[in-house]
Amino acid sequence: AEAERLLGIAEKLLQNRDLMGSREFAILAQETEPLLEASDQIMAIVDVLLAADKRVNSHPDWYAVLQLDRRSDDLDLIKKQYRRLALLLHPDKSRFHLAGHAFKLVADAWTLLSDPVKKSVYDKDLTFFSRVDLSVPEWVQQQEKLPVRRPGPGPSAGRNSAAAREDILADENSRRRRRRRKRSSTFW
């Protein structure tokens, strides 16, 4: 009875298009009664609709709609995921609101990813902008390193340690100011 109550709440939230709330109550219902198929259907609807909202290079993420990894080239795995989701989301089998829309999204993803030519074009479009190297060049990293100071004989060897510490702090503060000026001058 508790699982059915939680499913009722999840269904109402799904009708109001509160996808995350609906998913949370469906998970609670599934934890209460793991054999309920309705909780699987609600979670599948929510996952597909959330994945369809994501965009990659202004394209829908069809891999996410089928709950697959983008590097997946295994047609059998794609087919298996399509069949699993199609059975859960088919409007004749699922009575829930938005199941038809989610089913259409899964069918569109299958249409594209099952055709090798369309899939290769789609994969190229997805990776068109993703190969940018954003690592920091080595010369910039070397500029940020501070020199190591080792105490030894020098101008401050005869003074007390407090005065030497003040000199070191003053040197570090002046270095920081120079680095800030350098960063701010090259920002634009």
C-alpha positions as CSV (number, residue, x, y, z in Angstrom):
1,A,0.0,0.0,0.0
2,E,2.9,2.4,0.8
3,A,4.5,1.7,-2.6
4,E,1.3,2.4,-4.4
5,R,0.9,5.7,-2.5
6,L,4.4,6.7,-3.4
7,L,3.7,5.8,-7.0
8,G,0.6,7.9,-7.0
9,I,2.6,10.9,-5.8
10,A,5.3,10.2,-8.4
11,E,2.6,10.1,-11.1
12,K,1.1,13.4,-10.0
13,L,4.5,15.0,-10.0
14,L,5.2,13.6,-13.5
15,Q,1.9,15.2,-14.7
16,N,3.0,18.5,-13.3
17,R,6.4,18.0,-15.1
18,D,8.4,17.9,-11.8
19,L,10.8,15.3,-13.2
20,M,13.2,15.2,-10.3
21,G,10.5,15.0,-7.7
22,S,8.8,12.3,-9.6
23,R,12.0,10.3,-9.9
24,E,12.7,10.5,-6.2
25,F,9.2,9.2,-5.3
26,A,9.6,6.4,-7.9
27,I,12.9,5.4,-6.3
28,L,11.2,5.4,-2.9
29,A,8.4,3.2,-4.3
30,Q,10.9,0.8,-5.8
31,E,12.8,0.5,-2.6
32,T,9.6,-0.2,-0.8
33,E,8.4,-2.8,-3.3
34,P,11.1,-3.8,-5.9
35,L,8.8,-5.9,-8.1
36,L,6.5,-3.0,-9.1
37,E,6.9,-2.4,-12.9
38,A,5.3,1.1,-12.6
39,S,8.3,2.6,-10.8
40,D,10.6,1.4,-13.6
41,Q,8.3,3.0,-16.1
42,I,8.3,6.3,-14.3
43,M,12.0,6.3,-13.9
44,A,12.5,5.5,-17.5
45,I,10.2,8.3,-18.6
46,V,12.0,10.8,-16.3
47,D,15.5,9.7,-17.4
48,V,14.7,9.9,-21.1
49,L,13.1,13.4,-20.7
50,L,16.0,14.7,-18.7
51,A,18.5,13.3,-21.2
52,A,16.6,14.9,-24.1
53,D,17.0,18.3,-22.5
54,K,20.8,18.0,-22.6
55,R,22.5,19.4,-25.6
56,V,26.0,18.6,-26.9
57,N,27.2,21.1,-29.6
58,S,23.6,22.2,-30.1
59,H,22.5,18.6,-30.9
60,P,20.3,16.4,-28.7
61,D,22.4,13.8,-26.9
62,W,20.9,10.6,-28.3
63,Y,23.4,8.5,-26.4
64,A,22.1,9.9,-23.1
65,V,18.5,9.3,-24.3
66,L,19.3,5.6,-24.7
67,Q,21.3,5.7,-21.5
68,L,24.6,4.7,-23.3
69,D,28.2,5.9,-23.1
70,R,29.1,8.2,-26.1
71,R,32.0,6.0,-27.0
72,S,29.7,3.0,-27.5
73,D,30.1,1.5,-31.0
74,D,28.4,-1.8,-30.1
75,L,25.3,-2.0,-32.2
76,D,24.0,-5.0,-30.1
77,L,24.2,-2.9,-26.9
78,I,22.4,0.0,-28.6
79,K,19.7,-2.4,-29.8
80,K,19.4,-3.9,-26.4
81,Q,18.9,-0.5,-24.7
82,Y,16.4,0.5,-27.3
83,R,14.3,-2.6,-26.8
84,R,14.4,-2.3,-23.1
85,L,13.3,1.3,-23.1
86,A,10.8,0.7,-25.9
87,L,9.1,-2.0,-23.8
88,L,8.9,0.2,-20.8
89,L,7.8,3.4,-22.6
90,H,5.4,2.1,-25.3
91,P,2.1,4.0,-25.0
92,D,0.1,0.8,-25.1
93,K,2.0,-0.6,-22.1
94,S,2.6,2.5,-20.1
95,R,-0.4,4.5,-18.7
96,F,1.7,7.4,-17.5
97,H,1.7,10.9,-18.7
98,L,4.5,11.8,-21.2
99,A,5.3,8.1,-21.9
100,G,4.4,8.6,-25.6
101,H,6.7,11.6,-25.8
102,A,9.6,9.6,-24.2
103,F,8.9,6.7,-26.5
104,K,9.1,9.0,-29.5
105,L,12.5,10.3,-28.3
106,V,13.8,6.8,-27.8
107,A,12.6,5.9,-31.3
108,D,14.3,8.9,-32.8
109,A,17.6,8.0,-31.0
110,W,17.3,4.5,-32.3
111,T,16.7,5.7,-35.9
112,L,19.9,7.8,-35.8
113,L,22.2,5.4,-33.9
114,S,21.2,2.3,-35.7
115,D,22.1,3.7,-39.1
116,P,26.0,3.6,-39.4
117,V,26.1,6.5,-41.9
118,K,23.9,8.8,-39.8
119,K,25.7,7.7,-36.6
120,S,29.2,8.5,-38.0
121,V,28.0,12.0,-39.1
122,Y,26.4,12.6,-35.7
123,D,29.6,11.4,-33.9
124,K,31.7,13.8,-36.0
125,D,29.3,16.7,-35.2
126,L,29.6,15.9,-31.5
127,T,33.4,15.8,-31.5
128,F,33.8,18.9,-33.7
129,F,34.5,21.3,-30.8
130,S,35.5,18.9,-28.1
131,R,39.2,18.4,-29.0
132,V,40.4,21.7,-27.6
133,D,43.4,21.4,-25.3
134,L,42.8,23.6,-22.3
135,S,45.9,22.6,-20.4
136,V,48.2,25.4,-19.2
137,P,51.4,25.8,-21.3
138,E,54.6,24.8,-19.6
139,W,56.1,28.2,-19.8
140,V,53.2,29.7,-17.8
141,Q,53.6,27.0,-15.1
142,Q,57.3,27.8,-14.7
143,Q,56.6,31.5,-14.2
144,E,54.3,30.8,-11.3
145,K,56.9,28.9,-9.3
146,L,58.5,30.8,-6.5
147,P,62.3,30.5,-6.0
148,V,63.5,28.5,-3.1
149,R,65.2,30.5,-0.3
150,R,67.8,28.8,1.7
151,P,69.3,30.5,4.8
152,G,73.0,30.9,4.7
153,P,75.7,33.4,5.0
154,G,74.6,36.7,3.5
155,P,73.6,40.2,4.4
156,S,71.2,39.1,7.1
157,A,73.5,36.5,8.7
158,G,74.6,38.8,11.5
159,R,71.0,40.0,12.3
160,N,68.5,38.3,14.5
161,S,66.0,35.8,13.1
162,A,63.0,38.2,13.5
163,A,64.6,40.8,11.3
164,A,65.5,38.1,8.7
165,R,61.9,36.9,8.7
166,E,60.6,40.4,8.1
167,D,63.0,40.8,5.1
168,I,61.7,37.5,3.7
169,L,58.1,38.5,4.2
170,A,58.7,41.9,2.5
171,D,60.4,40.1,-0.4
172,E,57.4,37.7,-0.8
173,N,54.9,40.6,-0.6
174,S,56.8,42.5,-3.3
175,R,56.8,39.4,-5.5
176,R,53.1,38.9,-5.0
177,R,52.4,42.5,-6.0
178,R,54.5,42.1,-9.1
179,R,52.7,38.9,-10.1
180,R,49.3,40.6,-9.6
181,R,50.4,43.6,-11.7
182,K,51.7,41.2,-14.3
183,R,48.5,39.1,-14.3
184,S,46.2,42.2,-14.5
185,S,48.2,43.8,-17.3
186,T,48.0,40.7,-19.5
187,F,44.4,39.8,-18.7
188,W,42.8,41.7,-21.6
